[in-house]
Amino acid sequence: MLDDWHGGGLWSRIVELKSGSVANNKSSKKRVEIGERNRLQNKAYKSALRTLMKRCFTACSAYSEAPGDEAKTTLTTSLNAAFSKIDKAVKRGVMHRNTGAHQKSRLSTAVKRAIEPSVS
């Protein structure tokens, strides 16, 4: 499938395994390969993003159960990492900017509730 001029790399090897394309000419075959590569990269990026968000939610629940300086540091670190990954995902086009804003809002609300529990 892939010639030597494509270079190495994980994505080219993964795309190489995919076959059964209905493309007829060289440019459309290349577009199929590029689309598959991008799909796999986006999938990995979203997976990493979900992992960071789960870490942040876990840190929120840990801080709610046992507040302390170390737990608060872990919470803010995980929040910053998740925010950074969301912003980069939006910049790269992996997710829509409104989706990114929604996810950041979810995280901010969870952190705010963990740090400042409501009085009611």
C-alpha positions as CSV (number, residue, x, y, z in Angstrom):
1,M,0.0,0.0,0.0
2,L,2.5,2.6,1.1
3,D,5.7,3.2,-0.8
4,D,9.1,3.9,0.8
5,W,8.7,7.7,0.1
6,H,5.8,7.9,2.7
7,G,8.4,7.6,5.5
8,G,8.0,5.7,8.7
9,G,6.0,6.3,11.7
10,L,3.2,4.7,13.7
11,W,0.4,6.2,11.7
12,S,1.6,5.2,8.3
13,R,2.0,1.6,9.6
14,I,-1.5,1.6,11.0
15,V,-3.0,3.1,7.8
16,E,-1.0,0.5,5.8
17,L,-3.0,-2.3,7.4
18,K,-6.3,-0.7,6.3
19,S,-7.4,-1.9,2.9
20,G,-10.5,-2.2,0.8
21,S,-10.6,1.4,-0.4
22,V,-12.9,2.2,-3.3
23,A,-10.6,5.0,-4.6
24,N,-9.7,4.8,-8.2
25,N,-6.9,7.2,-8.9
26,K,-3.7,8.1,-7.0
27,S,-4.9,11.3,-5.5
28,S,-8.1,9.8,-4.1
29,K,-6.2,6.9,-2.7
30,K,-3.9,9.3,-0.9
31,R,-6.9,11.3,0.4
32,V,-8.3,8.0,1.8
33,E,-4.9,7.3,3.5
34,I,-4.7,10.9,4.9
35,G,-8.3,10.7,6.2
36,E,-7.6,7.4,7.9
37,R,-4.4,8.8,9.5
38,N,-6.3,11.9,10.7
39,R,-9.1,9.8,12.1
40,L,-6.7,7.7,14.2
41,Q,-4.8,10.7,15.4
42,N,-8.1,12.4,16.4
43,K,-9.2,9.2,18.2
44,A,-6.0,9.1,20.2
45,Y,-6.3,12.8,21.0
46,K,-9.9,12.5,22.2
47,S,-8.9,9.5,24.3
48,A,-6.2,11.4,26.0
49,L,-8.6,14.3,26.6
50,R,-11.2,12.0,28.2
51,T,-8.5,10.6,30.4
52,L,-7.4,14.0,31.7
53,M,-11.1,15.0,32.3
54,K,-11.6,11.8,34.3
55,R,-8.5,12.5,36.3
56,C,-9.9,16.0,37.1
57,F,-13.3,14.6,38.2
58,T,-11.5,12.0,40.3
59,A,-9.4,14.7,41.9
60,C,-12.5,16.7,42.7
61,S,-14.1,13.8,44.5
62,A,-10.9,13.0,46.4
63,Y,-10.7,16.6,47.5
64,S,-14.3,16.6,48.6
65,E,-13.7,13.5,50.7
66,A,-10.4,14.7,52.2
67,P,-9.6,18.4,51.7
68,G,-6.0,19.4,52.1
69,D,-3.2,21.2,50.4
70,E,-1.9,18.2,48.5
71,A,-5.3,17.3,47.2
72,K,-5.9,20.9,46.2
73,T,-2.6,21.0,44.3
74,T,-3.5,17.8,42.5
75,L,-6.9,19.2,41.7
76,T,-5.5,22.5,40.2
77,T,-2.8,20.6,38.3
78,S,-5.3,18.2,36.7
79,L,-7.7,21.1,35.9
80,N,-4.9,23.0,34.2
81,A,-3.8,20.0,32.2
82,A,-7.4,19.3,31.1
83,F,-7.9,22.9,30.1
84,S,-4.7,23.0,28.1
85,K,-5.6,19.7,26.3
86,I,-9.1,21.0,25.5
87,D,-7.8,24.3,24.1
88,K,-5.3,22.4,21.9
89,A,-8.0,20.0,20.7
90,V,-10.1,23.0,19.6
91,K,-7.1,24.6,17.9
92,R,-6.3,21.4,16.0
93,G,-9.9,20.9,15.0
94,V,-10.4,17.7,16.9
95,M,-13.4,19.2,18.7
96,H,-15.7,22.1,18.0
97,R,-15.1,25.3,20.0
98,N,-18.5,25.1,21.6
99,T,-17.9,21.6,22.7
100,G,-14.6,22.7,24.2
101,A,-16.3,25.5,26.1
102,H,-18.9,23.1,27.3
103,Q,-16.4,20.6,28.6
104,K,-14.4,23.4,30.3
105,S,-17.5,24.6,31.9
106,R,-18.3,21.1,33.3
107,L,-14.8,20.9,34.8
108,S,-14.9,24.4,36.3
109,T,-18.3,23.7,37.9
110,A,-17.1,20.4,39.4
111,V,-14.0,22.0,40.8
112,K,-15.9,25.0,42.2
113,R,-18.4,22.6,43.9
114,A,-15.5,20.6,45.3
115,I,-13.6,23.6,46.7
116,E,-16.6,25.7,47.8
117,P,-19.4,23.4,48.8
118,S,-22.8,25.1,48.9
119,V,-24.2,26.2,52.2
120,S,-27.8,25.2,51.4
